[in-house]
Amino acid sequence: MLFLCATTVYAQKSLEVRFLKKTTADWTQFVGIDSFEALYYIKNKTLYKKKKENVLSYSNLQFGEIDQVQIFNTLKIAVLHKAQNTVILLDNRLAELFELNFNMISPVRLVNNIALGSDTTFWVFNALTLELELFDYEINSTRLTTLPLGEQVLAIESDYNNVYALTPSYFFQFNYTGSLVQKIKHESFNGFSVLNNVLLFQKNNDLYYKFSNSDEFQVLEIPKNLIKQFFVMNQTLYIYDGEFLHHYQLIKH
């Protein structure tokens, strides 16, 4: 009986996909799909939000290229213009709420990645100090700073309790106080996404996954396609290959 219980506790979990559909795509960059099934994408330096026949857009001639968009909170969408070192916050109609030019905020930061925080904050990666900062945009001040990551980041994400950062060598997780939760060595991952207790990682045109209570990376078996961007929302995996958006249901075992 004890043997059976131990076997149940340590049974290997797995994740698989079931193909749902694919849709044609005519854009430069896929951003994601929110919890209300609105689609976000970038084309010709313009951010679009599309739900059925309703299409909204944001562009800024002054700041030009859009480098990153965070849609974790659809009432506070963050847009990063790297060349201008500026973050624009948008509402759910893609109207401007706030403009933060980090060249004008002391001390000067070089912001090359962002992720949303709670209330009036968002996380920024400062390329000058190699640190993550929880920045409060109402008072133009940093609430807390993590330890230096040692190298530039490839991507960061957040939820209300944690912020995650991927560098060329390590994957970091910090809690809402800025304390290090985990630091994982990896080889050649170039993107990631967080889904509840599952971490998904991209390595070129392959995806890997790791459950939070496991140290093992496993290959996610998906049809071989070019992966330009991928995104996870509501147990659905979206893969953009430059021509089509592929929809897969994620199934845990």
Secondary structure by P-SEA (a helix, b strand, c coil): caaaaaaaaacccbbbbbbcbbbbbccccccccccccccccccccbbbbbcccccccccccccccccccccccccbbbbbbccccbbbbbccccccccccccccccccccccbbbbbcccbbbbbccccccccccccccccccccccccccccccccccccbbbbbcccbbbbbcccccccccccccccccccccccbbbbbcccbbbbbcccccbbbbcccccccccbbbbcccbbbbbcccbbbbbbbbcc
